[in-house]
Amino acid sequence: MRRELLDLALPIVGEPSEVRDASWDHGESEVWRVSGPLATVAVKAHRQGRKFDQELTAYRDWLPALAAGGGGSPVSARGWAWVGAPGVRTPRLLAHRVEHPRALVLSWEEGAVLEGARPGRREELGLRERRGRMAGLYNTVTGAGGVSGSAVGGAVAQQIGMPAMFRGVALLMLAVALAAALVMPRLRGAAADAQRAPRPAS
C-alpha cells in the first residue's frame, strides 16, 4: 500500500493493525481494508480522474440523499452490495484527496456482492419501487429544465430578436470551442505526465 494512501487513513483508524488488499483484478483502482484501534475503513484509489470525480460526487452528494430515503449501496470487500434488508448501513465518506494518487476513505460496511444475489419477492418489489421513484424524479427534473430553457430562450428572443440571439449563441459556441482547444491539450499533457510518474513501491 502506498504511503500517501496509508497516511490518509491514519488519523481515522489510528496505528493500523491490519492492511488487506481488497482490489478487483481489473487494475482501474486499488481498494484496501485498513483496521486500527479507532476504526476500520476502506481506502480506494482511482487511476482515472473522471471516475474519481464521479464516485466522490456520489458519496458526497447522492448517497446521503438515498440513505435518508431508506436505500443505499454499501461497498463490501469485493465491490457493490445489495441493500434491502433493514439495518443495513451505507458507508460514509470520511476523507479524500484530489491530488495523485486520488483516493477516498470510506467507513467499512459489510455487505453481499450484487452479482449472483437473489433477493426475495418483497425486497425485489421494494428495489423496483425505489428505482421507479428515482426515474420519475430524473424525468421531472430534466423536463423542468427543458421547459425553463424554452421559456428563457423565448423571452430573450422577444427582447432582442431572433437574428441577434442566433448571433450571440454562435459567438458563445465559438468562444467555448476556442477555450476547449486551448485548455484540453494542457489537461491531456498533465494527465499523461501523472500516468508516467513513477509509483512508490507498495
C-alpha positions as CSV (number, residue, x, y, z in Angstrom):
1,M,0.0,0.0,0.0
2,R,1.4,3.4,-1.0
3,R,2.4,5.6,1.9
4,E,0.2,8.5,0.7
5,L,-2.9,6.3,1.0
6,L,-2.0,5.0,4.4
7,D,-1.3,8.5,5.7
8,L,-4.9,9.4,4.5
9,A,-6.3,6.7,6.8
10,L,-4.1,7.1,9.8
11,P,-6.0,10.0,11.5
12,I,-9.2,7.9,11.3
13,V,-8.0,4.4,12.3
14,G,-5.0,5.1,14.5
15,E,-2.0,2.8,14.3
16,P,-3.0,0.2,11.8
17,S,-3.2,-3.4,13.0
18,E,-4.2,-4.9,9.6
19,V,-3.9,-3.7,6.0
20,R,-5.5,-6.0,3.5
21,D,-5.8,-5.7,-0.3
22,A,-9.4,-6.0,-1.4
23,S,-8.9,-4.8,-5.0
24,W,-10.6,-6.2,-8.1
25,D,-8.2,-7.6,-10.8
26,H,-9.2,-5.1,-13.5
27,G,-6.4,-2.7,-12.3
28,E,-8.6,0.5,-12.6
29,S,-8.5,1.1,-8.8
30,E,-6.9,0.0,-5.6
31,V,-9.1,-1.0,-2.6
32,W,-7.5,-1.5,0.8
33,R,-9.2,-2.6,4.1
34,V,-7.3,-0.8,6.9
35,S,-8.1,-1.6,10.5
36,G,-6.9,0.1,13.7
37,P,-7.9,0.7,17.3
38,L,-10.2,3.6,16.3
39,A,-12.0,2.3,13.2
40,T,-11.9,0.0,10.1
41,V,-12.1,1.8,6.7
42,A,-11.9,1.2,3.0
43,V,-9.3,3.2,1.1
44,K,-10.0,3.4,-2.6
45,A,-7.5,4.9,-5.1
46,H,-8.5,5.7,-8.7
47,R,-6.3,5.8,-11.8
48,Q,-8.8,7.9,-13.8
49,G,-9.7,11.4,-12.6
50,R,-13.1,11.2,-14.2
51,K,-14.2,8.1,-12.3
52,F,-12.8,9.6,-9.1
53,D,-14.8,12.7,-9.6
54,Q,-18.0,10.6,-10.2
55,E,-17.5,8.5,-7.2
56,L,-16.7,11.4,-4.9
57,T,-19.8,13.2,-6.1
58,A,-21.9,10.0,-5.5
59,Y,-20.6,9.6,-1.9
60,R,-20.7,13.3,-1.0
61,D,-24.0,14.3,-2.6
62,W,-26.1,11.4,-3.8
63,L,-25.6,8.6,-1.2
64,P,-26.7,10.7,1.8
65,A,-29.9,11.6,0.0
66,L,-30.5,8.0,-0.9
67,A,-29.7,6.8,2.6
68,A,-32.2,9.4,4.0
69,G,-34.8,7.9,1.7
70,G,-34.3,4.4,3.0
71,G,-32.0,3.0,0.4
72,G,-28.3,2.9,-0.5
73,S,-25.5,0.9,-1.9
74,P,-22.8,0.0,0.6
75,V,-19.4,-1.2,-0.7
76,S,-18.1,-4.6,0.5
77,A,-14.7,-6.2,0.4
78,R,-15.2,-7.1,-3.3
79,G,-17.5,-4.5,-4.7
80,W,-21.0,-3.1,-4.7
81,A,-23.5,-4.6,-2.3
82,W,-27.3,-5.0,-2.5
83,V,-29.3,-3.1,0.1
84,G,-32.8,-4.1,1.0
85,A,-32.7,-5.7,4.5
86,P,-33.5,-3.4,7.5
87,G,-30.4,-2.3,9.5
88,V,-28.0,-2.3,6.6
89,R,-25.9,0.8,6.8
90,T,-24.4,2.7,3.9
91,P,-20.7,3.8,4.0
92,R,-19.8,7.4,4.9
93,L,-17.2,9.5,3.1
94,L,-14.6,10.2,5.8
95,A,-11.7,11.7,3.8
96,H,-10.4,12.2,0.3
97,R,-7.5,13.6,-1.6
98,V,-7.8,15.1,-5.1
99,E,-4.1,15.1,-5.9
100,H,-2.3,12.0,-7.3
101,P,-2.9,9.3,-6.0
102,R,-6.6,10.3,-5.9
103,A,-8.3,8.4,-3.1
104,L,-11.4,8.1,-1.0
105,V,-11.6,6.9,2.6
106,L,-15.0,5.3,3.4
107,S,-16.4,3.7,6.6
108,W,-16.2,-0.1,6.2
109,E,-19.6,-1.7,6.0
110,E,-20.1,-5.4,5.4
111,G,-22.3,-6.4,2.5
112,A,-23.2,-9.0,0.0
113,V,-21.9,-8.7,-3.6
114,L,-24.7,-7.9,-6.0
115,E,-23.5,-10.4,-8.7
116,G,-25.4,-13.6,-8.2
117,A,-27.6,-12.2,-5.3
118,R,-31.2,-13.4,-5.3
119,P,-33.4,-11.0,-3.2
120,G,-36.8,-12.3,-2.0
121,R,-40.0,-11.2,-3.6
122,R,-40.7,-8.4,-1.1
123,E,-37.1,-7.0,-1.4
124,E,-37.3,-7.1,-5.2
125,L,-40.5,-5.2,-5.2
126,G,-39.0,-2.6,-2.9
127,L,-36.0,-2.2,-5.1
128,R,-38.2,-1.7,-8.2
129,E,-40.3,0.8,-6.3
130,R,-37.3,2.9,-5.4
131,R,-35.9,2.6,-8.9
132,G,-39.3,3.9,-10.2
133,R,-39.2,6.9,-7.8
134,M,-35.7,7.8,-8.9
135,A,-36.6,7.5,-12.6
136,G,-39.6,9.7,-12.0
137,L,-37.5,12.3,-10.2
138,Y,-34.9,12.3,-13.0
139,N,-37.6,12.7,-15.7
140,T,-39.3,15.5,-13.7
141,V,-36.0,17.4,-13.3
142,T,-35.0,17.0,-17.0
143,G,-38.5,18.0,-18.1
144,A,-38.5,21.1,-15.9
145,G,-35.0,22.0,-17.2
146,G,-36.3,21.8,-20.8
147,V,-39.4,24.0,-20.1
148,S,-37.2,26.6,-18.2
149,G,-34.7,26.7,-21.1
150,S,-37.5,27.2,-23.6
151,A,-39.1,29.9,-21.6
152,V,-35.8,31.8,-21.1
153,G,-35.0,31.4,-24.8
154,G,-38.4,32.7,-25.8
155,A,-38.1,35.7,-23.5
156,V,-34.6,36.5,-24.9
157,A,-35.8,36.2,-28.5
158,Q,-38.7,38.6,-27.8
159,Q,-36.4,41.2,-26.2
160,I,-33.6,41.2,-28.7
161,G,-35.0,39.5,-31.8
162,M,-34.1,36.1,-33.3
163,P,-31.2,37.2,-35.5
164,A,-29.4,38.9,-32.6
165,M,-30.0,35.8,-30.4
166,F,-28.6,33.5,-33.0
167,R,-25.5,35.6,-33.4
168,G,-25.0,35.7,-29.7
169,V,-25.3,31.9,-29.4
170,A,-22.9,31.4,-32.3
171,L,-20.3,33.7,-30.7
172,L,-20.7,31.8,-27.4
173,M,-20.2,28.5,-29.0
174,L,-17.1,29.8,-30.8
175,A,-15.7,31.1,-27.6
176,V,-16.3,27.7,-25.8
177,A,-14.7,25.9,-28.7
178,L,-11.6,28.1,-28.7
179,A,-11.3,27.8,-24.9
180,A,-11.5,24.0,-25.2
181,A,-8.9,24.0,-27.9
182,L,-6.5,25.9,-25.6
183,V,-7.2,24.0,-22.4
184,M,-7.6,20.4,-23.5
185,P,-4.0,19.8,-24.7
186,R,-2.7,21.1,-21.3
187,L,-5.1,18.8,-19.4
188,R,-4.1,15.8,-21.5
189,G,-0.4,16.6,-21.1
190,A,-0.8,16.8,-17.3
191,A,-2.8,13.5,-17.2
192,A,-0.1,11.8,-19.3
193,D,2.7,13.1,-17.0
194,A,0.8,11.9,-14.0
195,Q,0.4,8.4,-15.5
196,R,4.1,8.3,-16.4
197,A,5.2,9.3,-12.9
198,P,6.9,6.5,-11.0
199,R,4.8,4.9,-8.4
200,P,6.2,4.2,-4.9
201,A,6.6,0.5,-4.0
202,S,3.7,-1.0,-2.1
